[in-house]
Amino acid sequence: MTPDAIAAAHAVVKDFGDTRALDGLDLAVAPGELVGLLGPNGAGKSTLISLLVGLRRPDAGRVTLFGGDPRDAAHRRLLGMTPQETGLPHTLRVGEVLDFVSRHYADPLSAGEVLERFGLTGLERRQTGGLSGGQKRRLAVALAFAGRPRLVVLDEPTTGLDVDGRRTLWDGVREFHAEGGTVLLTSHYLEEIEALAGRVVVVDRGRVLADGPMDEIRGRVAVSRVSLRSPVAPPLAGTLHSVRDGDRWELHTPDADALVRALVHADLPFTDLQVRPASLEEAFVSLTGSPA
């Protein structure tokens, strides 16, 4: 068990009947990290989170939160969480809900700070039942930050949000992290993990398949993406995986340098050449065998 970990699981096993959800899993989240937790449906992500925040207990192994048992309320006082599904009392106003949650903490943020961070300013008097779906989701996430936590756990936080709502939430999470906060985040939107996380943990069948910095996880796939504009097919386009959109070509190659040399030697007319590493989505598919 990592000594300074804010949240940790060591050799954790969790069964539901004949189904093993977690199979000897290890994970440690250090102070100040923003960790993206990825895995296909049924991989064990939500089960792991439920153990880390004290909603369930492991069948074997050890789980700690702030150095102690997550089921002990004393160790949850600096924790904020938004689960996948949340219910808000329809007749209570936004300000009343926020006040109720804030009173559970010794040093909460002001209502104005919380609402501004997540684009909800001006909605204090609105009943939660009258909010849009996106506003309800942003409020549910905002409540996780109300108590000035040291660790925030977000399980699929932007499900149902439009692009603007998602980016507003991202900005709020980034601001919390920039102030020294620690975040553990799961998402089916791989662009969300790429936009926010510094470290990525890939889980499947209850085990950790990969754990490391974003660039390291992408580097697990020995493929680069070369894109360019050309009126004619680039060399090797017929032998490599390639996608054409008008005069824009994208080719996936294990040797980008060789492909660029072939382009030059072929005296091919091309512009707007770009070479990029494999995406997180490609790495995810390569590691798990499952579509993102």
NUKE-649778 format. One line per 2 residues: number of its first residue (from 1); for each residue x, y, z of N, C-alpha, C. Coordinates in steps of 0.02 Angstrom, whole numbers. Example, Ala and Ser with C-alpha at 12.3 -4.5 7.8 and 13.67 -1.06 7.14 Angstrom:
1 = 660/-284/390/615/-225/390/660/-165/390 | 642/-112/354/684/-53/357/645/2/394
//
This chain:
1 = 42/-59/0/0/0/0/44/62/0 | 33/108/-48/74/169/-52/61/213/8
3 = 113/233/46/104/267/110/66/333/104 | 82/374/52/52/441/48/-11/443/4
5 = -37/385/-16/-95/384/-60/-157/412/-25 | -194/453/-61/-258/478/-35/-310/422/-37
7 = -311/385/-92/-357/328/-99/-317/270/-128 | -328/210/-101/-288/153/-124/-326/88/-117
9 = -312/43/-164/-338/-26/-161/-279/-72/-170 | -275/-124/-128/-220/-172/-133/-248/-242/-134
11 = -233/-278/-190/-254/-348/-198/-329/-358/-185 | -368/-311/-210/-440/-310/-194/-478/-359/-237
13 = -521/-398/-204/-567/-445/-237/-638/-427/-217 | -683/-426/-267/-754/-415/-253/-795/-458/-299
15 = -838/-500/-268/-882/-545/-306/-954/-524/-297 | -993/-535/-349/-1066/-529/-346/-1094/-595/-370
17 = -1110/-638/-323/-1131/-706/-342/-1074/-742/-375 | -1086/-767/-436/-1034/-803/-473/-991/-758/-515
19 = -1004/-693/-513/-967/-645/-554/-913/-611/-513 | -852/-615/-536/-796/-581/-503/-787/-513/-535
21 = -806/-460/-499/-802/-392/-525/-731/-364/-521 | -696/-379/-466/-627/-357/-457/-585/-418/-438
23 = -527/-425/-470/-489/-486/-463/-416/-470/-444 | -405/-455/-380/-338/-440/-357/-312/-373/-381
25 = -356/-323/-385/-338/-259/-415/-298/-215/-367 | -249/-179/-395/-209/-131/-357/-215/-62/-389
27 = -224/-11/-347/-226/58/-372/-209/104/-314 | -169/156/-328/-154/207/-278/-158/275/-311
29 = -195/321/-280/-203/388/-305/-167/435/-258 | -116/470/-283/-74/514/-242/-104/584/-240
31 = -87/623/-188/-112/691/-183/-94/732/-245 | -142/771/-270/-130/815/-327/-136/784/-395
33 = -150/719/-399/-158/686/-463/-227/697/-493 | -232/695/-559/-296/692/-594/-294/628/-635
35 = -327/577/-610/-322/510/-638/-385/493/-677 | -376/471/-739/-432/448/-780/-436/373/-777
37 = -494/346/-758/-505/274/-752/-547/251/-811 | -518/208/-853/-551/185/-914/-562/110/-912
39 = -614/88/-947/-627/17/-953/-693/7/-989 | -702/-49/-1023/-766/-63/-1055/-820/-75/-1003
41 = -882/-76/-1025/-937/-91/-979/-925/-157/-944 | -937/-158/-878/-926/-219/-840/-854/-232/-821
43 = -810/-183/-832/-739/-193/-817/-724/-192/-742 | -769/-160/-703/-757/-156/-631/-746/-85/-606
45 = -752/-35/-649/-738/34/-630/-784/58/-574 | -849/51/-584/-896/76/-534/-892/37/-469
47 = -878/-28/-474/-868/-67/-413/-808/-42/-374 | -753/-29/-409/-693/-2/-376/-708/64/-342
49 = -743/108/-375/-760/173/-345/-803/163/-283 | -852/118/-287/-895/107/-229/-856/82/-168
51 = -802/45/-180/-759/24/-124/-717/81/-97 | -689/122/-143/-646/176/-122/-683/229/-81
53 = -748/238/-95/-785/290/-58/-827/260/-2 | -819/196/12/-851/166/70/-922/142/62
55 = -946/137/0/-1014/113/-10/-1019/37/-9 | -963/4/-22/-960/-70/-17/-895/-88/17
57 = -890/-151/38/-828/-176/67/-801/-232/23 | -735/-238/18/-705/-291/-23/-715/-359/9
59 = -715/-411/-32/-716/-480/-6/-646/-502/15 | -596/-472/-15/-526/-486/4/-485/-425/-16
61 = -426/-419/15/-384/-362/2/-401/-304/47 | -370/-247/34/-377/-189/79/-389/-126/38
63 = -435/-84/62/-449/-19/31/-441/34/84 | -409/90/66/-401/145/114/-421/211/81
65 = -446/256/122/-463/324/101/-434/371/154 | -388/415/133/-353/458/180/-322/417/237
67 = -295/359/218/-258/318/265/-299/274/310 | -366/276/305/-408/235/349/-464/200/311
69 = -509/171/347/-565/134/318/-615/182/286 | -629/174/221/-676/220/189/-747/218/218
71 = -764/165/254/-832/161/283/-837/202/348 | -781/226/372/-780/269/431/-793/341/407
73 = -846/371/432/-865/439/410/-809/489/420 | -766/478/469/-711/525/482/-663/529/423
75 = -658/475/385/-613/473/328/-646/496/263 | -710/513/267/-745/537/207/-757/613/210
77 = -733/646/262/-749/717/270/-716/761/218 | -662/738/188/-627/777/137/-638/747/68
79 = -693/710/61/-710/677/-3/-772/710/-33 | -769/722/-98/-828/742/-136/-841/692/-191
81 = -904/678/-206/-918/627/-256/-981/643/-295 | -980/627/-359/-1040/627/-401/-1045/558/-434
83 = -1095/518/-415/-1104/453/-447/-1135/460/-517 | -1141/404/-553/-1169/406/-620/-1240/433/-620
85 = -1280/412/-570/-1350/433/-567/-1361/470/-501 | -1393/528/-506/-1408/567/-446/-1480/590/-449
87 = -1510/595/-391/-1579/620/-386/-1580/683/-344 | -1614/735/-368/-1619/798/-332/-1693/809/-313
89 = -1707/834/-253/-1776/847/-232/-1807/902/-277 | -1858/884/-314/-1885/929/-366/-1911/995/-339
91 = -1936/996/-277/-1968/1056/-252/-1919/1103/-216 | -1860/1079/-201/-1810/1122/-169/-1776/1166/-221
93 = -1757/1226/-200/-1722/1272/-244/-1647/1254/-245 | -1614/1275/-298/-1542/1261/-306/-1503/1284/-244
95 = -1517/1344/-221/-1482/1371/-163/-1495/1331/-101 | -1556/1304/-93/-1573/1264/-35/-1536/1197/-35
97 = -1532/1167/-94/-1496/1103/-100/-1422/1113/-84 | -1394/1167/-111/-1324/1181/-99/-1311/1196/-25
99 = -1356/1233/6/-1349/1249/77/-1353/1185/120 | -1400/1140/102/-1407/1078/139/-1343/1036/136
101 = -1314/1030/77/-1252/991/69/-1195/1025/105 | -1189/1091/98/-1133/1128/127/-1131/1123/203
103 = -1190/1117/235/-1193/1114/308/-1164/1049/336 | -1149/1001/294/-1118/939/317/-1042/947/324
105 = -1015/1005/305/-942/1014/305/-922/1072/350 | -861/1068/377/-838/1119/424/-819/1184/389
107 = -793/1180/328/-768/1240/294/-788/1239/220 | -853/1244/206/-875/1239/137/-859/1301/96
109 = -859/1294/30/-855/1351/-14/-920/1391/-9 | -918/1454/-28/-979/1493/-30/-1022/1469/-89
111 = -1087/1479/-83/-1132/1458/-137/-1113/1492/-203 | -1095/1556/-198/-1076/1593/-259/-1017/1562/-294
113 = -966/1541/-256/-906/1510/-286/-924/1446/-322 | -964/1404/-289/-982/1340/-318/-1022/1349/-382
115 = -1072/1393/-380/-1115/1402/-438/-1078/1434/-496 | -1034/1482/-481/-996/1514/-535/-949/1465/-568
117 = -917/1423/-529/-868/1376/-557/-900/1329/-608 | -965/1314/-600/-997/1266/-645/-1053/1297/-686
119 = -1048/1363/-697/-1093/1396/-742/-1166/1396/-721 | -1179/1401/-655/-1247/1398/-629/-1268/1462/-594
121 = -1227/1515/-601/-1244/1578/-569/-1312/1603/-593 | -1352/1628/-546/-1418/1654/-563/-1474/1604/-556
123 = -1456/1542/-540/-1508/1490/-534/-1525/1473/-462 | -1500/1513/-414/-1509/1497/-343/-1582/1488/-324
125 = -1627/1529/-355/-1697/1528/-336/-1739/1479/-377 | -1707/1446/-424/-1743/1399/-468/-1753/1332/-433
127 = -1814/1305/-436/-1825/1238/-410/-1787/1188/-454 | -1758/1137/-422/-1718/1090/-462/-1761/1053/-513
129 = -1826/1045/-498/-1870/1013/-546/-1880/1053/-609 | -1865/1118/-607/-1871/1160/-666/-1807/1169/-705
131 = -1754/1136/-683/-1690/1140/-719/-1690/1095/-780 | -1651/1113/-830/-1641/1068/-886/-1600/1008/-864
133 = -1598/956/-905/-1559/897/-888/-1485/913/-879 | -1458/957/-922/-1388/976/-916/-1374/1016/-854
135 = -1421/1061/-836/-1413/1100/-774/-1415/1055/-713 | -1459/1006/-713/-1462/959/-656/-1397/921/-649
137 = -1369/900/-706/-1307/862/-702/-1249/906/-677 | -1246/968/-701/-1194/1013/-677/-1201/1029/-603
139 = -1264/1035/-580/-1275/1046/-508/-1252/985/-468 | -1268/925/-492/-1247/865/-457/-1171/862/-451
141 = -1136/881/-504/-1063/882/-501/-1039/938/-455 | -1070/997/-459/-1049/1053/-418/-1054/1036/-344
143 = -1104/997/-324/-1113/980/-254/-1053/941/-227 | -1018/904/-271/-959/866/-249/-902/911/-226
145 = -904/975/-248/-850/1021/-232/-869/1069/-175 | -931/1064/-152/-957/1113/-104/-920/1113/-38
147 = -897/1055/-15/-866/1049/51/-792/1062/53 | -765/1093/-1/-693/1105/-6/-653/1040/4
149 = -668/988/-37/-636/923/-28/-564/923/-50 | -527/873/-28/-459/861/-53/-460/812/-111
151 = -511/768/-112/-519/718/-165/-590/721/-190 | -597/725/-257/-662/721/-289/-663/660/-335
153 = -715/619/-328/-724/560/-370/-784/573/-414 | -773/571/-480/-826/586/-529/-836/525/-574
155 = -895/495/-569/-911/435/-608/-957/456/-665 | -928/458/-726/-964/479/-786/-998/548/-775
157 = -959/599/-759/-989/663/-739/-1026/700/-793 | -1007/691/-857/-1037/733/-909/-1088/696/-952
159 = -1111/639/-929/-1163/602/-965/-1224/647/-975 | -1246/654/-1036/-1306/693/-1050/-1294/767/-1062
161 = -1232/790/-1054/-1217/861/-1064/-1202/876/-1137 | -1221/936/-1160/-1202/957/-1227/-1129/981/-1225
163 = -1103/1000/-1283/-1032/1018/-1288/-1015/1076/-1242 | -1057/1128/-1241/-1042/1186/-1198/-1044/1167/-1124
165 = -1094/1127/-1105/-1099/1106/-1035/-1040/1063/-1015 | -1017/1021/-1060/-960/978/-1045/-897/1020/-1034
167 = -887/1070/-1077/-827/1110/-1071/-829/1155/-1009 | -889/1178/-990/-895/1216/-928/-875/1172/-868
169 = -898/1110/-868/-881/1064/-814/-806/1050/-814 | -777/1040/-874/-704/1028/-878/-666/1086/-846
171 = -688/1147/-861/-653/1206/-834/-656/1206/-757 | -715/1186/-730/-721/1183/-657/-676/1132/-626
173 = -670/1074/-658/-626/1021/-633/-553/1043/-638 | -535/1075/-694/-466/1098/-702/-448/1150/-649
175 = -495/1194/-633/-481/1246/-583/-469/1214/-515 | -510/1164/-497/-501/1129/-434/-433/1094/-432
177 = -415/1062/-486/-351/1026/-490/-292/1075/-487 | -298/1133/-520/-245/1182/-520/-233/1210/-450
179 = -283/1208/-408/-277/1231/-339/-248/1177/-292 | -231/1119/-321/-201/1066/-281/-247/1008/-266
181 = -309/1010/-290/-356/956/-278/-340/893/-317 | -363/837/-290/-352/772/-321/-417/748/-351
183 = -414/718/-411/-474/697/-446/-465/626/-472 | -516/584/-461/-521/518/-493/-583/520/-536
185 = -575/509/-601/-627/521/-650/-637/460/-694 | -700/438/-703/-715/388/-753/-757/422/-807
187 = -750/399/-868/-789/427/-923/-788/380/-982 | -845/378/-1018/-847/343/-1082/-822/387/-1139
189 = -817/453/-1125/-792/500/-1175/-716/502/-1170 | -683/468/-1216/-610/465/-1212/-579/534/-1222
191 = -612/577/-1260/-586/646/-1268/-586/682/-1200 | -632/664/-1156/-635/694/-1090/-574/674/-1049
193 = -556/611/-1052/-497/587/-1016/-434/620/-1045 | -431/624/-1112/-373/656/-1144/-369/730/-1125
195 = -426/763/-1118/-427/834/-1103/-408/849/-1031 | -421/802/-985/-414/817/-914/-358/779/-879
197 = -352/715/-893/-309/672/-851/-235/678/-868 | -194/675/-816/-122/669/-826/-100/597/-824
199 = -138/556/-788/-123/485/-781/-185/445/-801 | -175/390/-835/-230/348/-859/-221/277/-832
201 = -276/250/-804/-277/181/-781/-330/144/-821 | -310/91/-856/-357/52/-896/-372/-13/-859
203 = -436/-25/-847/-459/-84/-810/-502/-127/-856 | -494/-192/-851/-538/-239/-886/-540/-305/-848
205 = -599/-333/-843/-610/-396/-808/-583/-394/-736 | -590/-336/-706/-571/-329/-636/-497/-322/-622
207 = -457/-313/-674/-385/-306/-665/-360/-242/-700 | -304/-216/-677/-273/-158/-709/-230/-184/-768
209 = -248/-160/-829/-209/-180/-888/-152/-132/-902 | -162/-69/-886/-111/-18/-899/-120/39/-850
211 = -64/69/-831/-66/123/-782/-5/167/-794 | -16/229/-814/41/273/-826/20/340/-854
213 = 69/384/-868/54/449/-898/19/440/-966 | -18/491/-986/-56/488/-1048/-13/467/-1107
215 = 45/499/-1115/88/484/-1172/112/411/-1171 | 124/385/-1112/146/315/-1106/91/267/-1128
217 = 29/282/-1109/-27/238/-1129/-37/241/-1204 | -34/302/-1232/-39/307/-1305/18/269/-1339
219 = 77/271/-1308/135/239/-1337/131/163/-1338 | 81/134/-1303/72/61/-1305/52/39/-1375
221 = 27/85/-1417/8/69/-1485/61/96/-1532 | 96/51/-1566/151/72/-1609/125/94/-1677
223 = 82/144/-1677/53/170/-1738/51/246/-1734 | 69/279/-1789/62/351/-1795/10/367/-1848
225 = -19/426/-1842/-68/448/-1892/-36/504/-1933 | -30/493/-1998/-3/543/-2044/-60/569/-2086
227 = -71/635/-2083/-125/664/-2124/-96/718/-2169 | -125/726/-2227/-102/775/-2276/-157/789/-2326
229 = -148/843/-2363/-193/858/-2419/-156/844/-2484 | -189/806/-2529/-158/790/-2593/-213/772/-2643
231 = -207/795/-2706/-257/777/-2756/-251/705/-2779 | -195/671/-2764/-186/602/-2784/-170/559/-2723
233 = -179/494/-2731/-168/448/-2675/-94/447/-2655 | -79/454/-2591/-9/450/-2568/19/379/-2579
235 = 84/373/-2583/114/306/-2587/97/266/-2524 | 87/202/-2533/71/155/-2480/-2/161/-2455
237 = -42/206/-2485/-111/214/-2463/-151/149/-2473 | -129/109/-2521/-165/47/-2534/-145/-9/-2487
239 = -89/-2/-2452/-65/-55/-2408/-73/-38/-2334 | -85/26/-2318/-95/47/-2250/-170/62/-2238
241 = -190/60/-2175/-257/84/-2159/-260/158/-2175 | -306/178/-2220/-310/247/-2240/-382/269/-2244
243 = -392/333/-2232/-459/363/-2236/-453/425/-2280 | -500/433/-2327/-499/490/-2372/-562/532/-2361
245 = -553/598/-2357/-609/644/-2353/-594/702/-2401 | -619/697/-2462/-601/745/-2514/-527/738/-2531
247 = -490/793/-2524/-418/788/-2537/-377/777/-2473 | -412/766/-2417/-378/753/-2354/-370/678/-2345
249 = -309/656/-2334/-293/586/-2323/-266/576/-2253 | -286/522/-2220/-257/504/-2156/-235/431/-2161
251 = -171/419/-2146/-143/352/-2150/-115/332/-2082 | -127/271/-2062/-101/243/-1999/-41/200/-2017
253 = 16/215/-1987/78/181/-2005/120/167/-1943 | 156/110/-1941/203/98/-1886/268/136/-1894
255 = 280/166/-1953/343/202/-1965/327/267/-2002 | 313/320/-1964/295/384/-1995/353/413/-2034
257 = 414/404/-2010/472/432/-2045/478/402/-2115 | 469/336/-2120/475/303/-2185/420/327/-2232
259 = 361/338/-2206/306/361/-2248/319/432/-2274 | 344/475/-2232/360/544/-2254/415/543/-2306
261 = 466/501/-2297/519/495/-2347/490/471/-2413 | 444/424/-2410/413/398/-2472/374/453/-2507
263 = 341/496/-2469/304/552/-2498/351/598/-2536 | 408/615/-2505/456/661/-2536/487/629/-2598
265 = 507/566/-2594/540/532/-2650/492/523/-2709 | 428/518/-2694/379/509/-2748/362/575/-2783
267 = 391/630/-2757/378/696/-2785/303/709/-2787 | 269/690/-2734/196/696/-2731/177/768/-2711
269 = 130/798/-2747/106/864/-2725/63/857/-2662 | 85/886/-2606/45/882/-2545/57/943/-2502
271 = 9/958/-2459/13/1013/-2412/-15/991/-2345 | -6/1034/-2295/-36/1024/-2229/-20/955/-2200
273 = 45/938/-2199/66/874/-2172/66/876/-2096 | 35/826/-2065/33/821/-1992/49/749/-1972
275 = 91/742/-1921/107/676/-1894/89/676/-1820 | 45/630/-1800/22/628/-1730/29/557/-1703
277 = 39/551/-1639/41/483/-1609/-28/452/-1608 | -31/389/-1590/-95/355/-1584/-138/391/-1533
279 = -204/389/-1544/-249/421/-1497/-260/376/-1437 | -289/405/-1385/-306/365/-1326/-358/312/-1344
281 = -402/329/-1390/-453/280/-1412/-419/219/-1443 | -369/230/-1486/-335/175/-1518/-298/133/-1466
283 = -267/166/-1417/-232/129/-1365/-282/88/-1324 | -340/117/-1308/-392/83/-1270/-415/19/-1306
285 = -429/26/-1370/-452/-32/-1409/-398/-85/-1412 | -335/-63/-1420/-280/-111/-1424/-271/-149/-1358
287 = -280/-114/-1302/-270/-146/-1236/-327/-192/-1216 | -389/-171/-1230/-447/-207/-1205/-481/-251/-1258
289 = -468/-236/-1322/-504/-272/-1374/-577/-251/-1380 | -595/-197/-1345/-665/-173/-1346/-667/-104/-1378
291 = -721/-88/-1415/-728/-21/-1442/-738/29/-1386 | -714/89/-1396/-722/142/-1345/-794/164/-1339
//
